[in-house]
Amino acid sequence: MDALSDVLRAARLGGGIFFHAEFSAPWCLAARMTPEMCGPLLPSAGNLIPYHYVAGGELSVAVDGQPARRLGRGDIVVFPRNDFHLMGSDLGLPPVSAAQVVLAGGGDRIPTVRHGGGGAVASLVCGFLACDQLLGNPIVSALPAAIVLRVDDTDSADWIRSTFQYAAHEAAAGQPGSETVLAKLSELLFVEAVREYVRAMPPERSGWLAGLRDPGVGRALALMHNEIAHPWSVEELGRRSGLSRSSLSERFTRLIGVSPMHYLVDWRLQVAGQLLRETADPLARIAERVGYESEAAFSRAFKKKFGRAPAGWRRDGAR
């Protein structure tokens, strides 16, 4: 299992909404979708990751406090942390709430959305991916507030275009099994967007995703993820990654932003939080599975990171 797949699995991606949208100039939307806005469509969503594929026309997008970016046919924009953003033909217009426009049809299924003043049309396929855990996830913290991908510049351009169109058709048809199909498609599209972003990053970029591209650091990440309970030391990680202790420590800290041991502790607790909510294993067993020798030491570390004791965290998840 590679580190990227491991962290994506821990984020518990699932569920998905897709729909066609046609916005005609002049128009401007203010967007930050919440799980409550999706109502019965994604009832178990803890967080949302919105993304949009431009099937035709042009529009501008801007995350709060950042310069606007112009999108055209074939572009994808992803908002990994669901930050507040504007979308429109003219971002200087008074914005309309995106939730008000998207959910105007009511009911338990979103129809094709149409909004605007009747001018030039921007045609979108919009998706919302449910994600159980965002805070503290290394992928989410490593990604920018908005990712813009030029699909035609990628090796998977045809696959991405056809998948978005198929997903929107599947959502509109509402056939038996559609929820399962859409859940898988939404996850695949997000993973592909992250992979394309990693491929396009400049060589000088640092961060968790940049660490995956470094052979030594990437190997160390994979080792820690594959053998989470192993009593790792920086020396052993370096030896098995083909680096000296000092070289691994320097490169890991420069790229990832924390030391290897700090990262390992943080990841162990992320996995423990997932196990607490997904299994009925006793605390001692979970502590052992993530590399703690005692339940007491595990409980102290867990509460320090999450502000809640493991038992309370589990009860919160059950509710």
Secondary structure, 3 states (H helix, E strand, C coil): CCHHHHHHHHCCEEEEEEEEEEEECCCEEEECCCHHHHHHHCCCCCEEEEEEEEEECCEEEEECCCCCEEECCCEEEECCCCCCEEEECCCCCCCEEHHHHHCCCCCCCCCCEEEECCCCEEEEEEEEEEECCCCCCHHHHHCCCCEEEEHHHCCCHHHHHHHHHHHHHHHHHCCCCHHHHHHHHHHHHHHHHHHHHHHHCCCCCCCHHHHHHCHHHHHHHHHHHHCCCCCCCHHHHHHHHCCCHHHHHHHHHHHHCCCHHHHHHHHHHHHHHHHHHHCCCCHHHHHHHCCCCCHHHHHHHHHHHHCCCHHHHHHHHHC
